[in-house]
Amino acid sequence: MNGAIESLFCSNPDLSHQIYTYCKTNPEFMEAEAEYDALLQSLEQTLGYARMQEIEDCFLRYSARLVQAYYLFGLGLRQEVLWALGRE
């Protein structure tokens, strides 16, 4: 168990692939992704490519900041796990 936790937090160059694989095997994620893609395509047809790209870029910047906030608040948990593993 410690090895799995350590690889998650400390040394996992394959993390992106693992997340991608998890998402592609998660039916709820796949449903949400398909719904999102369909909505984007519909909006692009209505608003045009340039305006849709502007909206998507703005949303991605917002999402990145939100994910960063969740990550920063999760640092306490991460530090506790690393401390328990003797890594801090």
Summary of the structure (lengths in Angstrom):
residues: 88
radius of gyration: 18.0
end to end distance: 18.3
largest distance: 55.2
contacts: 178
relative contact order: 0.11
helix: 85%
strand: 0%
